[in-house]
Amino acid sequence: MLRPVLLAAILSGTIAGGALSLVQSLWVIPLIHRAEVYEQAAAQQAPAADRESAPAEADPSEGDPARTIYTVLTNLLIGIAFGLLLTSAFSLRGGADPARGVLWGLAGFVTFALAPALGLPPELPGAEAAGVSARQAWWGAAVVLTGGGLSLVLLTGRLTWVLVGCVLVALPHLIGAPQPAEHGALAPEALAREFLSASLLTNFAFWVVLGGLAGFFYRRSTPA
């Protein structure tokens, strides 16, 4: 059973990672470039009025091939890694099809994107943030507890374990994510809101595509 797991993970992860890279290049990355304009203006000690009126079209990182290649390769590796996680789950749970794959993908979106974003939303360059180690620790705990909690809620079917799962999902948010001493950002609030929406929507699409394709390829490659 190792061959269908690997084959489905590689095919689905490559396609989903490539699609993610395309959407990011059209929507998410341009927002980051726009925020970098404000960050560079602040570094040059520009007046606040100049920072607020910085042209949205300015793009200091546009045309950087190394950055683009790194982003694409990272997305492909992430896609294959998450694809392997899904197809391994398919194997343990007795198989999958595209519809069930999408459901698994939605669970992956909640675990790895939505739940952590409730405490630590994606931020643009120039935004104040807590220490990196503290944020990484909280993000990791949120992923583990959310994944474990969803497993208990969705896979056990017993009320006691469902309640335990709900507690696990809620626990990192009850504790609270690490926050900076002072909140602030160089980019306008509207740009930050658009970046948050773009990040979550692209991750949602990535997980739906990945789950559906993983289920499709796993079913096609599994002997009848």
ZAPA-782594 format. One line per 8 residues: their letters; for each residue x negated, y, z of N, C-alpha, C, O. Coordinates in pm, 1 decimal, decimal comma. Layout:
a) X:Y:Z:X:Y:Z:X:Y:Z:X:Y:Z  ... .
// end
This chain:
mlrpvlla) -80,9:-121,1:0,0:0,0:0,0:0,0:-84,6:126,6:0,0:-30,1:237,0:-2,0  -215,5:112,6:2,2:-299,6:231,5:6,9:-296,7:308,1:-125,0:-299,3:431,1:-125,7  -291,2:235,0:-237,3:-295,9:300,5:-367,7:-179,2:396,4:-389,6:-203,4:510,5:-428,8  -51,7:355,8:-366,2:58,1:451,0:-385,5:50,2:571,3:-293,5:88,6:681,7:-332,1  0,7:551,2:-171,9:-13,3:662,8:-77,7:-111,8:765,5:-131,9:-82,5:885,1:-133,8  -228,9:719,0:-176,2:-331,2:809,6:-227,1:-289,9:873,5:-359,2:-305,7:994,0:-378,5  -236,7:791,7:-450,0:-199,8:842,9:-581,3:-91,3:949,7:-570,8:-101,1:1055,3:-633,5  11,7:922,3:-492,0:119,9:1019,9:-475,8:70,0:1146,7:-408,6:112,4:1256,6:-444,3 .
ailsgtia) -20,0:1132,7:-311,3:-73,3:1249,7:-241,8:-156,0:1336,5:-335,4:-144,2:1459,0:-333,2  -239,6:1274,0:-417,5:-325,7:1351,2:-507,8:-243,2:1422,2:-614,4:-265,5:1540,1:-641,9  -147,8:1351,0:-674,8:-68,2:1411,3:-781,2:21,3:1523,1:-728,1:24,2:1632,9:-783,7  93,4:1494,8:-621,6:184,0:1596,3:-567,7:107,5:1714,3:-508,7:147,5:1829,4:-525,8  -3,0:1685,5:-438,9:-81,3:1793,0:-379,1:-145,7:1882,4:-481,9:-153,8:2003,8:-462,8  -191,8:1823,6:-591,3:-254,3:1904,2:-696,7:-152,6:1996,0:-763,2:-179,9:2114,0:-785,3  -36,6:1942,4:-794,8:66,6:2023,9:-860,7:118,9:2133,2:-766,5:129,7:2249,5:-805,2  150,7:2094,6:-643,7:203,9:2191,8:-548,1:99,5:2297,3:-512,8:132,0:2415,4:-501,1 .
ggalslvq) -26,4:2254,9:-495,8:-131,9:2351,3:-466,8:-156,3:2447,4:-582,0:-180,8:2566,1:-560,1  -149,6:2396,3:-705,6:-164,2:2484,1:-821,7:-50,1:2582,3:-832,6:-71,9:2699,6:-863,0  73,7:2535,3:-807,8:189,0:2625,5:-811,5:179,9:2731,4:-702,6:214,5:2847,3:-725,3  133,1:2691,6:-583,7:115,1:2787,2:-474,9:14,6:2895,3:-513,1:35,9:3013,5:-485,9  -95,2:2853,9:-576,4:-196,5:2950,3:-618,8:-139,5:3050,5:-718,0:-170,3:3169,5:-711,2  -56,4:3002,7:-810,1:3,0:3091,2:-909,4:95,1:3193,6:-844,4:87,6:3312,8:-874,2  181,6:3146,8:-755,9:275,0:3238,6:-689,8:199,4:3338,0:-602,0:233,0:3456,4:-598,9  99,1:3290,8:-531,9:20,0:3381,6:-448,6:-48,5:3489,0:-531,3:-54,8:3604,9:-490,4 .
slwvipli) -100,1:3450,4:-648,2:-170,2:3547,9:-732,9:-75,4:3654,4:-786,4:-117,3:3766,6:-814,9  52,5:3619,5:-800,1:149,7:3714,0:-854,5:216,5:3799,5:-747,1:264,6:3908,9:-776,5  220,1:3750,9:-622,8:297,3:3819,9:-519,8:218,7:3845,7:-392,8:208,6:3960,4:-349,3  162,1:3741,1:-331,4:101,5:3756,2:-199,2:-31,4:3831,5:-205,7:-52,7:3926,7:-130,6  -120,2:3789,2:-295,1:-253,6:3849,4:-301,5:-248,6:3997,6:-339,2:-324,1:4075,8:-281,5  -163,0:4040,1:-433,4:-153,7:4184,9:-459,8:-115,6:4266,0:-336,7:-160,1:4379,9:-322,7  -34,3:4210,3:-246,8:0,1:4281,2:-124,0:-121,9:4295,3:-33,4:-140,5:4398,7:30,7  -204,6:4191,5:-28,3:-327,9:4199,5:50,3:-420,2:4306,5:-6,7:-480,3:4383,9:67,8 .
hraevyeq) -430,9:4310,5:-137,9:-516,1:4411,2:-202,2:-466,2:4552,0:-171,3:-545,9:4642,6:-147,4  -335,1:4570,1:-171,8:-280,7:4701,9:-140,5:-312,3:4741,4:3,6:-342,5:4857,4:31,5  -305,2:4643,9:95,3:-337,0:4673,2:235,0:-484,6:4706,5:251,8:-520,1:4787,2:337,7  -571,5:4645,4:170,8:-714,2:4672,3:180,2:-747,1:4816,4:141,5:-848,8:4870,8:184,7  -662,4:4877,3:61,3:-682,1:5017,6:27,7:-673,7:5103,4:153,2:-755,9:5192,6:174,0  -574,2:5076,0:236,2:-559,0:5151,7:360,7:-673,0:5122,1:457,4:-720,5:5211,5:527,5  -716,5:4997,0:461,0:-826,2:4959,7:548,5:-955,4:5030,2:507,4:-1029,7:5078,2:593,0  -982,2:5036,7:377,6:-1101,7:5105,1:329,5:-1092,9:5255,3:353,9:-1192,9:5319,8:385,2 .
aaaqqapa) -973,1:5310,3:339,3:-956,9:5453,2:363,9:-984,3:5486,5:509,8:-1045,5:5588,8:540,2  -938,4:5398,9:601,0:-964,0:5421,2:743,3:-1112,5:5408,6:774,0:-1166,1:5483,8:855,4  -1179,5:5312,9:708,3:-1323,0:5295,1:730,4:-1400,6:5417,1:684,5:-1506,3:5447,8:739,7  -1350,2:5485,7:585,8:-1416,1:5606,1:534,7:-1370,7:5732,1:608,3:-1403,8:5844,3:569,8  -1292,8:5710,1:716,8:-1244,1:5819,8:801,1:-1162,1:5919,1:720,4:-1175,9:6040,5:735,3  -1077,0:5865,2:635,2:-987,0:5951,1:559,3:-877,6:6003,1:650,3:-843,0:5936,5:747,9  -821,6:6120,3:621,7:-710,8:6172,2:701,9:-591,3:6078,0:697,0:-573,2:6003,8:600,5  -509,9:6081,7:802,3:-393,7:5992,9:808,6:-300,3:6015,2:691,1:-243,1:5919,7:638,8 .
adresapa) -283,8:6141,6:648,2:-195,7:6170,5:535,6:-244,8:6103,7:408,4:-164,9:6058,0:326,7  -377,2:6098,2:391,6:-431,8:6033,4:273,0:-409,2:5883,7:277,4:-384,1:5821,7:174,0  -417,8:5823,8:397,7:-394,7:5680,6:408,9:-251,8:5645,5:373,4:-226,4:5544,6:307,6  -156,5:5730,5:417,9:-16,3:5702,6:389,6:17,2:5720,0:241,7:111,9:5659,0:191,8  -59,4:5802,5:171,8:-29,7:5828,5:31,6:-122,5:5753,9:-62,8:-129,1:5786,0:-181,5  -195,3:5652,9:-10,8:-285,2:5576,1:-96,0:-206,5:5507,8:-206,3:-99,1:5454,4:-178,6  -254,1:5506,7:-329,6:-178,6:5450,7:-441,2:-160,1:5301,3:-427,4:-255,0:5227,6:-400,4  -37,3:5257,6:-446,2:-6,5:5114,9:-432,6:-74,0:5032,8:-539,9:-97,4:4913,5:-520,7 .
eadpsegd) -106,2:5094,7:-653,7:-164,6:5019,5:-762,9:-313,1:4991,7:-743,0:-370,0:4906,5:-811,3  -375,1:5061,7:-651,5:-518,0:5041,5:-631,4:-544,4:4900,6:-584,7:-469,0:4846,6:-503,8  -651,0:4840,0:-634,9:-676,6:4698,6:-608,6:-826,5:4675,0:-603,4:-886,0:4639,7:-705,2  -889,3:4693,3:-487,8:-1033,3:4684,2:-478,6:-1087,9:4545,6:-504,4:-1205,5:4531,7:-538,1  -1005,9:4441,8:-489,7:-1055,5:4305,1:-506,2:-1011,0:4242,5:-636,9:-1039,6:4125,7:-663,2  -940,7:4320,3:-719,3:-890,6:4264,1:-843,3:-1006,9:4224,0:-932,6:-1105,8:4296,5:-943,5  -994,7:4108,9:-996,0:-1097,4:4064,3:-1089,2:-1215,0:3996,9:-1022,5:-1318,3:3978,9:-1086,9  -1204,3:3958,7:-896,4:-1311,3:3889,3:-825,8:-1296,2:3739,7:-852,2:-1213,9:3674,8:-787,7 .
partiytv) -1373,5:3682,9:-945,5:-1353,2:3541,7:-981,8:-1386,6:3445,9:-868,3:-1321,0:3342,8:-853,0  -1488,3:3479,0:-788,4:-1525,2:3389,0:-678,8:-1412,6:3376,5:-577,6:-1384,0:3267,4:-528,3  -1349,4:3488,4:-547,2:-1238,4:3486,6:-451,3:-1120,5:3406,8:-506,8:-1056,1:3331,7:-433,6  -1092,9:3422,9:-634,2:-982,8:3350,1:-696,9:-1009,7:3199,9:-698,1:-921,8:3120,3:-664,9  -1130,5:3161,8:-736,2:-1166,2:3019,2:-741,1:-1158,7:2957,6:-601,7:-1108,1:2846,6:-585,0  -1208,5:3028,9:-502,9:-1203,6:2978,7:-364,7:-1058,9:2958,0:-320,1:-1026,8:2856,9:-257,8  -972,4:3053,2:-352,0:-831,8:3041,4:-313,7:-766,5:2921,0:-379,0:-694,7:2845,9:-312,9  -790,8:2901,5:-509,0:-730,6:2789,9:-581,3:-780,3:2656,6:-524,9:-700,6:2566,3:-499,6 .
ltnlligi) -911,6:2644,3:-505,4:-965,8:2519,1:-452,3:-912,2:2489,4:-312,6:-880,9:2374,8:-280,3  -902,0:2592,8:-231,0:-848,4:2574,8:-96,5:-704,0:2525,6:-101,7:-666,3:2434,3:-28,2  -623,6:2586,5:-188,9:-484,1:2544,8:-200,7:-471,3:2402,0:-251,7:-383,7:2327,7:-207,3  -558,3:2363,1:-344,7:-553,7:2225,3:-395,1:-589,5:2125,8:-284,7:-524,2:2022,4:-270,5  -692,1:2156,7:-207,4:-731,0:2067,8:-97,8:-622,4:2060,5:8,6:-593,1:1952,9:60,9  -562,7:2174,9:40,5:-454,2:2177,0:138,8:-335,1:2096,8:87,5:-273,2:2021,0:162,2  -303,7:2114,5:-41,1:-192,6:2040,8:-99,0:-213,9:1890,7:-92,0:-122,5:1816,6:-55,7  -333,2:1845,4:-126,2:-361,7:1701,8:-121,8:-360,9:1651,0:22,3:-310,3:1542,0:49,0 .
afglllts) -416,1:1728,5:114,6:-418,2:1686,4:255,0:-276,3:1673,6:311,0:-243,1:1574,0:375,2  -193,9:1774,3:286,3:-55,6:1766,1:333,3:21,9:1658,5:257,3:109,0:1592,5:314,1  -9,7:1641,0:128,9:53,0:1533,3:53,4:20,8:1397,5:112,4:106,9:1309,8:119,0  -104,0:1379,9:155,5:-143,3:1254,6:219,5:-68,7:1234,3:350,9:-31,6:1122,1:385,6  -47,1:1343,2:423,2:28,9:1334,2:547,9:171,7:1287,1:519,7:225,2:1202,5:591,3  233,0:1342,7:414,8:369,8:1304,6:381,3:378,3:1160,8:331,8:463,9:1084,5:376,6  290,3:1123,8:239,9:298,2:988,3:184,1:263,7:882,5:288,9:314,7:770,6:282,5  178,7:916,1:384,2:152,5:822,8:494,5:278,9:803,8:577,7:309,4:692,9:621,4 .
afslrgga) 351,9:913,0:599,1:477,8:902,1:671,5:578,9:819,2:593,0:654,2:740,9:650,9  580,3:836,7:460,4:670,0:754,7:377,8:640,3:606,5:397,3:731,0:524,9:413,7  511,6:573,4:395,3:471,5:434,3:408,8:513,6:376,6:543,4:558,3:262,2:551,9  498,7:456,8:648,2:534,8:409,8:782,1:686,3:397,7:799,4:734,5:313,5:875,2  760,9:483,3:727,8:906,5:485,0:742,0:977,6:400,5:637,7:1100,5:402,0:630,9  902,9:326,9:556,1:966,5:233,9:463,5:1001,1:288,7:327,9:1091,4:236,8:262,3  931,6:393,2:282,9:952,3:442,1:146,6:1017,5:578,1:142,2:1052,7:636,1:245,0  1033,0:628,7:18,8:1091,0:761,0:0,8:1134,9:777,0:-143,2:1099,9:697,1:-230,1 .
dpargvlw) 1212,4:881,9:-166,8:1250,6:923,5:-300,0:1244,4:1076,3:-300,6:1216,3:1135,3:-196,3  1269,5:1143,0:-414,4:1257,0:1289,1:-417,0:1342,8:1360,6:-313,2:1297,2:1456,3:-250,7  1467,0:1314,9:-294,3:1555,1:1381,8:-198,4:1502,0:1369,3:-55,7:1497,1:1467,8:17,9  1462,7:1249,0:-17,3:1405,5:1230,6:116,6:1272,4:1303,6:128,4:1237,8:1353,7:235,4  1198,2:1309,5:19,1:1072,8:1383,9:21,6:1093,8:1531,0:49,3:1015,8:1592,2:122,3  1199,4:1589,3:-8,6:1228,9:1730,5:17,0:1260,3:1752,1:164,4:1217,2:1851,4:223,1  1335,0:1660,1:224,8:1366,6:1672,3:367,2:1239,5:1666,8:452,4:1223,9:1743,7:547,2  1149,2:1575,1:417,3:1020,8:1570,1:487,3:942,9:1700,3:463,8:876,7:1751,1:554,3 .
glagfvtf) 951,6:1752,9:342,5:884,6:1878,6:313,7:939,8:1993,6:396,6:863,9:2078,3:443,8  1070,7:1997,2:414,4:1130,5:2101,9:497,9:1082,3:2090,8:642,6:1057,5:2191,5:708,9  1069,3:1966,6:690,6:1015,4:1947,6:825,3:871,5:1997,7:833,6:830,8:2056,3:934,0  794,5:1973,8:726,1:658,1:2025,0:722,8:654,3:2176,2:722,1:567,7:2235,6:786,4  746,1:2240,5:650,9:752,4:2386,7:648,5:781,2:2441,4:787,4:716,1:2535,8:832,1  878,2:2382,5:855,3:911,0:2428,5:990,5:791,9:2410,0:1083,9:762,2:2497,3:1165,4  723,9:2296,2:1071,9:613,9:2264,6:1162,9:492,2:2352,2:1140,2:436,3:2407,4:1235,0  451,0:2365,3:1014,6:323,0:2430,6:985,5:334,7:2577,8:946,7:233,9:2648,4:943,6 .
alapalgl) 455,1:2625,2:917,1:468,0:2764,3:872,7:568,2:2843,0:956,9:532,2:2943,7:1017,9  692,2:2798,4:960,5:796,5:2878,6:1024,2:777,7:2890,7:1174,6:779,2:3001,5:1228,2  759,9:2778,2:1243,6:746,9:2782,8:1389,5:626,1:2866,3:1434,7:641,8:2951,3:1522,3  506,5:2845,3:1378,3:394,8:2931,3:1418,3:418,1:3078,3:1385,1:373,8:3166,3:1458,9  487,9:3105,5:1273,8:510,5:3244,6:1233,4:605,1:3317,7:1328,0:604,4:3440,7:1332,8  686,1:3244,0:1403,0:774,0:3309,1:1499,9:694,1:3376,3:1610,8:737,9:3476,3:1667,6  577,3:3321,6:1641,4:492,7:3381,8:1744,0:378,9:3462,3:1687,8:343,3:3567,3:1741,4  320,9:3412,9:1578,4:208,4:3480,0:1513,7:241,6:3497,9:1365,1:196,4:3418,9:1282,3 .
ppelpgae) 318,7:3598,9:1331,2:355,7:3619,0:1190,9:233,4:3653,0:1107,0:138,8:3713,8:1157,1  234,3:3614,1:979,7:122,0:3649,5:890,7:102,0:3800,5:888,8:198,6:3876,4:880,6  -23,0:3843,4:896,2:-53,6:3985,8:906,0:-147,6:4028,2:795,0:-230,9:3950,8:747,9  -131,9:4152,5:754,8:-217,3:4212,0:652,3:-349,9:4257,5:712,1:-359,7:4274,9:833,6  -451,9:4277,1:628,8:-576,8:4336,1:678,2:-550,3:4472,6:742,2:-469,1:4551,3:693,3  -620,1:4498,4:851,8:-603,7:4625,4:921,1:-504,4:4621,5:1035,0:-486,1:4722,1:1103,6  -438,9:4507,0:1057,7:-343,2:4495,6:1167,7:-415,2:4454,2:1295,6:-507,8:4373,2:1291,6  -372,7:4509,7:1408,9:-429,0:4471,1:1537,8:-386,2:4328,8:1571,5:-272,0:4290,6:1546,0 .
aagvsarq) -476,8:4250,5:1628,4:-446,4:4111,8:1661,8:-525,1:4070,4:1784,9:-627,7:4130,2:1817,5  -475,8:3966,9:1853,1:-547,0:3911,8:1968,5:-671,2:3837,6:1921,0:-695,1:3827,9:1800,7  -750,0:3785,5:2013,7:-872,6:3715,1:1979,9:-846,8:3593,0:1893,2:-743,2:3527,4:1904,8  -943,0:3563,5:1805,9:-925,9:3453,4:1710,7:-908,7:3320,6:1782,2:-820,2:3242,9:1746,4  -991,1:3292,6:1882,5:-984,1:3162,8:1950,8:-849,5:3144,0:2019,5:-793,3:3034,6:2016,9  -798,1:3248,5:2080,2:-668,6:3238,8:2147,7:-556,4:3214,0:2047,3:-466,9:3133,2:2072,1  -561,7:3283,6:1934,2:-458,4:3263,6:1832,2:-467,5:3124,6:1771,7:-364,7:3061,5:1747,2  -588,3:3075,7:1747,0:-603,6:2940,5:1691,8:-551,4:2835,2:1788,2:-486,6:2739,2:1746,6 .
awwgaavv) -579,7:2852,8:1917,2:-532,8:2756,4:2016,6:-380,2:2754,2:2022,4:-319,2:2647,4:2027,2  -318,8:2873,4:2021,8:-173,4:2877,8:2027,5:-112,4:2820,5:1900,2:-13,7:2747,2:1906,3  -170,6:2853,3:1784,4:-119,2:2801,2:1657,1:-125,6:2648,5:1656,4:-29,3:2582,7:1617,1  -237,9:2592,2:1699,3:-251,3:2447,7:1703,0:-150,6:2383,7:1796,8:-91,5:2280,8:1764,2  -130,8:2444,4:1913,4:-33,8:2390,3:2008,6:107,6:2398,2:1951,9:187,0:2305,8:1969,6  139,3:2508,8:1883,7:272,1:2524,1:1824,5:297,6:2418,1:1718,1:407,5:2363,1:1710,1  197,2:2389,2:1636,8:212,1:2288,4:1531,8:232,7:2149,9:1593,0:323,4:2076,7:1553,3  149,0:2114,9:1688,6:157,4:1981,8:1750,0:290,5:1963,5:1823,0:356,4:1860,7:1807,3 .
ltggglsl) 330,0:2062,6:1902,5:453,6:2050,2:1979,6:575,9:2052,6:1888,5:672,3:1979,6:1911,5  572,0:2136,3:1785,4:685,9:2141,2:1692,9:697,7:2010,8:1615,9:807,0:1955,8:1602,7  584,1:1960,5:1564,2:587,3:1834,3:1491,5:634,0:1719,1:1578,6:715,7:1637,4:1536,2  582,1:1712,8:1700,5:623,7:1606,8:1792,2:769,8:1620,2:1831,5:842,3:1521,0:1838,3  812,9:1743,3:1857,5:951,2:1765,2:1895,4:1048,7:1730,2:1784,6:1151,3:1666,9:1809,4  1016,9:1771,5:1661,4:1103,7:1737,5:1548,4:1110,4:1586,8:1526,8:1215,7:1533,3:1492,2  997,8:1518,3:1547,2:997,7:1372,7:1533,2:1094,2:1308,3:1631,1:1168,3:1216,6:1595,5  1093,0:1356,7:1754,7:1184,5:1301,3:1854,3:1329,1:1333,7:1821,3:1417,4:1249,7:1838,4 .
vlltgrlt) 1353,8:1455,9:1773,9:1490,7:1496,6:1742,9:1546,4:1421,0:1623,0:1661,3:1377,0:1625,0  1465,3:1405,8:1518,7:1515,3:1353,4:1391,9:1502,1:1202,1:1376,9:1576,5:1141,0:1300,1  1409,0:1141,3:1448,9:1379,8:1000,5:1423,3:1425,6:904,8:1533,0:1438,5:785,1:1507,3  1450,5:953,7:1653,9:1484,7:861,4:1762,3:1634,2:833,7:1770,1:1674,8:719,0:1788,5  1716,7:937,3:1756,3:1861,1:918,9:1765,3:1913,9:899,7:1906,4:2031,6:868,2:1924,1  1829,4:918,0:2007,1:1872,2:903,3:2146,2:1877,2:1040,4:2211,6:1786,0:1121,4:2195,1  1983,7:1065,8:2285,8:2007,1:1198,1:2341,7:1892,3:1243,3:2431,2:1851,2:1359,2:2425,3  1840,3:1153,3:2513,6:1731,8:1191,3:2604,7:1610,6:1240,7:2527,5:1552,5:1343,9:2561,4 .
wvlvgcvl) 1571,7:1165,8:2422,0:1455,3:1204,6:2343,9:1483,2:1329,1:2260,0:1392,8:1408,4:2233,8  1606,7:1345,5:2218,5:1643,6:1467,1:2144,9:1625,4:1590,2:2233,5:1573,9:1692,7:2188,8  1667,8:1579,4:2358,4:1651,1:1691,4:2451,5:1503,7:1719,4:2478,8:1461,5:1834,9:2483,7  1425,8:1612,9:2496,5:1282,0:1630,0:2515,6:1220,8:1697,6:2392,8:1136,9:1786,6:2406,4  1262,6:1655,5:2273,3:1212,1:1716,2:2151,9:1244,5:1863,4:2142,8:1160,0:1942,6:2101,1  1365,4:1902,1:2181,0:1402,7:2044,0:2178,6:1316,2:2125,5:2274,0:1277,1:2238,1:2243,0  1286,9:2068,1:2389,2:1199,6:2137,6:2485,2:1059,8:2156,0:2426,4:999,9:2262,7:2439,9  1008,2:2052,0:2361,2:875,0:2061,8:2302,8:869,9:2170,1:2194,1:773,4:2246,1:2185,9 .
valphlig) 973,6:2176,1:2111,6:977,6:2277,4:2005,0:980,6:2418,2:2064,6:916,2:2509,5:2013,0  1054,9:2434,7:2172,4:1069,5:2567,5:2231,8:952,1:2608,2:2320,0:930,3:2727,3:2342,7  876,0:2510,8:2370,1:773,5:2538,2:2471,2:671,2:2643,8:2431,0:648,0:2736,0:2509,1  607,6:2635,4:2311,6:507,3:2738,3:2280,1:565,1:2878,9:2274,5:494,7:2975,9:2302,8  692,3:2891,3:2238,4:754,1:3023,7:2230,2:797,2:3073,0:2367,6:804,2:3193,5:2391,3  826,0:2979,8:2458,3:853,4:3019,3:2595,7:726,5:3068,7:2663,5:729,5:3163,8:2741,7  615,1:3003,2:2632,9:486,2:3047,6:2687,0:446,7:3180,7:2624,0:397,3:3270,1:2692,6  468,5:3193,5:2494,6:438,0:3317,5:2424,5:302,6:3313,4:2355,2:204,8:3262,0:2409,4 .
apqpaehg) 298,8:3367,8:2236,0:174,2:3374,8:2159,7:86,0:3486,5:2213,3:137,6:3585,0:2266,2  -46,5:3473,6:2200,8:-136,2:3581,6:2245,5:-113,5:3707,8:2164,4:-99,6:3702,0:2042,2  -109,9:3820,1:2230,9:-83,4:3947,8:2166,6:-198,4:4045,0:2191,4:-267,1:4035,0:2293,0  -219,9:4138,8:2099,3:-326,5:4237,8:2120,5:-289,4:4335,7:2230,9:-172,4:4349,9:2266,4  -389,9:4402,7:2284,2:-365,0:4501,3:2388,9:-276,6:4614,3:2337,7:-191,9:4666,0:2410,6  -296,9:4651,8:2212,3:-215,8:4755,7:2149,3:-175,8:4709,3:2010,2:-258,3:4658,1:1934,6  -49,5:4727,5:1977,5:-1,2:4691,3:1844,8:-19,5:4809,3:1750,6:6,1:4924,3:1786,3  -63,9:4778,5:1631,1:-82,8:4883,3:1531,4:-129,5:4824,0:1400,7:-180,1:4711,9:1396,8 .
alapeala) -112,9:4897,9:1295,7:-153,4:4852,9:1162,7:-183,0:4973,3:1076,7:-124,9:5080,1:1096,0  -273,2:4956,5:981,7:-308,1:5064,3:890,5:-210,7:5072,5:773,7:-179,4:5181,8:726,4  -162,6:4957,6:727,0:-69,4:4956,1:614,5:70,0:4995,3:661,0:102,8:4975,8:778,0  153,1:5049,9:572,8:290,6:5086,8:609,7:371,2:4965,8:654,5:342,9:4852,8:614,8  471,3:4990,6:737,1:553,3:4882,2:790,5:627,8:4808,4:680,0:645,2:4686,7:686,9  671,5:4881,5:578,5:743,5:4817,1:467,9:655,8:4715,5:396,4:703,2:4609,1:356,5  528,5:4748,0:380,1:435,3:4655,8:315,6:414,2:4531,7:401,9:405,6:4420,3:350,2  405,8:4551,2:533,3:389,2:4437,2:625,0:511,5:4346,5:620,6:497,2:4224,2:623,2 .
reflsasl) 631,1:4403,8:614,0:752,9:4322,2:606,9:757,6:4243,7:476,0:795,8:4126,7:475,2  719,2:4307,0:366,5:718,7:4236,1:238,9:617,3:4122,2:240,4:642,7:4015,1:185,2  502,8:4145,5:303,6:400,3:4041,2:311,2:449,8:3922,4:393,8:424,7:3807,2:358,4  519,6:3950,4:503,1:574,4:3842,8:585,3:675,0:3759,8:505,0:671,0:3636,8:507,1  764,6:3828,2:434,8:863,6:3758,1:353,3:796,9:3676,9:243,6:833,5:3561,8:219,8  698,5:3737,2:176,4:630,1:3667,7:67,8:557,3:3544,5:118,6:560,7:3439,6:54,4  492,1:3556,0:232,3:418,1:3442,4:288,0:510,3:3327,4:323,3:481,1:3212,2:291,4  621,6:3357,6:389,0:713,1:3251,8:430,0:784,5:3189,0:310,0:802,5:3067,4:305,5 .
ltnfafwv) 824,8:3270,5:214,0:895,2:3216,6:97,8:803,5:3131,1:11,0:845,9:3027,2:-39,8  679,8:3173,2:-6,5:587,1:3092,2:-85,9:554,3:2961,7:-14,0:539,4:2857,8:-78,4  543,2:2966,0:117,3:520,5:2842,1:192,2:641,9:2750,9:185,6:627,8:2629,0:176,1  760,9:2809,3:190,6:882,8:2729,7:178,1:886,4:2658,6:43,7:913,8:2538,8:36,8  858,4:2733,0:-63,5:858,2:2672,8:-196,9:750,4:2565,1:-208,3:773,5:2459,6:-267,4  633,7:2591,7:-152,1:524,5:2493,7:-156,0:566,9:2362,6:-92,2:544,7:2256,1:-149,7  627,3:2368,6:25,7:663,2:2246,6:97,0:777,5:2172,1:29,7:779,4:2049,0:29,3  872,2:2244,9:-26,8:981,6:2179,0:-97,8:928,9:2106,8:-222,1:963,7:1991,5:-247,5 .
vlgglagf) 844,6:2176,0:-298,9:785,7:2114,6:-418,4:697,9:1995,8:-379,8:706,0:1889,5:-441,5  614,4:2013,9:-278,1:525,3:1906,6:-234,9:604,6:1784,6:-188,8:573,5:1671,8:-227,1  706,5:1807,1:-107,1:785,1:1694,6:-56,7:859,1:1621,3:-167,0:858,9:1498,3:-171,0  923,0:1696,5:-257,5:995,0:1633,4:-366,9:904,6:1554,8:-459,5:937,5:1442,7:-498,5  789,8:1613,3:-495,3:696,4:1543,4:-583,1:632,7:1423,1:-514,0:613,1:1318,5:-575,8  600,7:1438,4:-385,9:542,1:1325,6:-312,9:638,9:1208,4:-309,1:599,1:1093,6:-328,8  767,5:1237,8:-283,3:866,5:1131,0:-284,8:882,0:1068,4:-421,8:896,5:946,8:-433,5  879,1:1151,3:-526,2:892,7:1101,3:-663,1:775,5:1011,6:-701,8:795,2:899,7:-749,0 .
fyrrstpa) 654,0:1061,1:-681,6:536,3:983,7:-721,2:518,1:859,8:-634,0:471,6:756,3:-681,9  554,5:869,9:-506,3:542,0:754,1:-418,8:637,1:643,5:-464,4:600,3:526,1:-466,9  758,1:681,5:-499,9:854,4:580,6:-545,6:811,8:520,2:-678,3:828,3:400,0:-699,4  756,5:602,7:-769,4:714,4:552,2:-899,0:593,8:458,9:-887,0:581,4:363,9:-964,3  506,5:484,8:-792,7:383,1:406,6:-781,5:395,3:287,9:-688,0:303,7:206,0:-679,7  507,1:277,4:-617,5:526,4:164,7:-527,5:588,1:47,4:-600,9:690,4:64,6:-667,2  529,6:-71,7:-591,7:587,3:-188,2:-658,3:729,0:-215,9:-612,0:759,5:-205,9:-493,2  814,7:-250,4:-705,3:954,6:-278,0:-672,1:964,9:-408,1:-591,2:1074,8:-448,8:-553,5 .
// end
